[in-house]
Each structure stands twice: as C-alpha cells, then as structure tokens.
Amino acid sequence: MATPNHRFQQIKGLPGYFHPLGEDTTRHLQSLFLNFDRDTDPEDITLPVQGATCALPCRQGVGFFNFNELCENALGRS
C-alpha cells in the first residue's frame, strides 16, 4: 500500500474554500502557504504564457498568487 503524500497530510482537515474575501482571509492563506513544507524555501517559478512569462512564488510545486498577479499582467487574451 502506498504512503499518502506528505502534502496531503498537511492540508487534511482544512476547509475547501475560505471566505469572506478580505485581508484576514488573505493573511490566513499566506500563513498556510508559508508553513506548508517548511523544510524547503519558497522559490519563484516562471511559467510561459502565450509568449510572455509569469513569475510566481512556489514551494514544492504549490504556488501562491492572487487574481491580480495573473489577470493584471499582459499574458494574452486567451
């Protein structure tokens, strides 16, 4: 039997969504991300998008970014 992914164990029991939108919810999500897999340092990954690039903070393949970071950049209409 396979061992469950350690990342799944860290998020087990968390709600599937967070509300209401606002600074408190954002701080809570940032805290979860920063505590996620604390044995590794966050690093920016660069994603190619429609000929442009988008740099996003990532930790062990899990990214943390907000709507504006994706939608206010000129990344192409599609």
PLY file of the C-alpha trace (Angstrom):
ply
format ascii 1.0
element vertex 78
property float x
property float y
property float z
element edge 77
property int vertex1
property int vertex2
end_header
0.00 0.00 0.00
1.37 3.43 -0.95
2.17 6.01 1.69
-0.08 9.08 1.43
1.57 12.16 0.00
3.02 14.23 2.88
1.46 17.38 1.38
-1.98 15.83 1.60
-1.40 15.12 5.29
-0.63 18.81 5.84
-3.88 20.01 4.28
-6.13 17.24 5.58
-8.89 18.80 7.63
-8.62 22.28 6.10
-11.76 23.75 4.57
-12.14 23.51 0.79
-12.60 27.24 0.46
-12.02 30.34 2.56
-14.38 33.26 2.96
-15.23 36.09 3.18
-12.78 37.81 0.88
-10.63 40.30 2.72
-7.35 40.93 4.46
-7.92 38.40 7.25
-8.58 35.58 4.79
-5.55 36.57 2.68
-3.31 36.58 5.77
-4.63 33.17 6.77
-3.90 31.72 3.31
-0.43 33.29 3.27
0.27 31.73 6.66
-0.81 28.30 5.41
1.43 28.64 2.36
4.45 29.78 4.37
4.01 26.89 6.82
3.49 24.36 4.04
6.53 22.11 3.82
8.70 24.41 5.93
11.76 22.26 5.19
12.06 23.94 1.79
12.46 27.59 0.87
9.93 29.28 -1.40
11.20 29.95 -4.89
9.81 31.77 -7.89
8.91 29.65 -10.85
8.50 31.16 -14.29
5.58 29.98 -16.37
5.40 30.61 -20.10
2.02 32.07 -21.04
1.13 32.97 -24.64
4.71 34.07 -25.45
5.07 36.04 -22.19
6.31 34.83 -18.82
4.76 34.97 -15.38
6.88 34.57 -12.23
5.02 33.07 -9.27
6.13 32.08 -5.77
6.13 28.33 -5.31
7.01 25.78 -2.64
7.30 22.09 -3.58
5.12 22.56 -6.64
2.42 24.54 -4.82
2.01 28.14 -5.95
0.58 31.09 -4.10
-0.64 34.09 -6.05
-3.68 36.27 -6.28
-6.10 37.17 -9.05
-4.40 40.49 -9.81
-0.98 38.87 -10.23
-2.43 36.73 -13.01
-5.09 38.91 -14.55
-3.46 42.36 -14.50
-0.40 41.18 -16.42
-0.36 41.27 -20.22
-0.38 37.49 -20.70
-2.59 37.24 -23.76
-6.32 37.29 -24.31
-6.78 33.54 -24.41
0 1
1 2
2 3
3 4
4 5
5 6
6 7
7 8
8 9
9 10
10 11
11 12
12 13
13 14
14 15
15 16
16 17
17 18
18 19
19 20
20 21
21 22
22 23
23 24
24 25
25 26
26 27
27 28
28 29
29 30
30 31
31 32
32 33
33 34
34 35
35 36
36 37
37 38
38 39
39 40
40 41
41 42
42 43
43 44
44 45
45 46
46 47
47 48
48 49
49 50
50 51
51 52
52 53
53 54
54 55
55 56
56 57
57 58
58 59
59 60
60 61
61 62
62 63
63 64
64 65
65 66
66 67
67 68
68 69
69 70
70 71
71 72
72 73
73 74
74 75
75 76
76 77
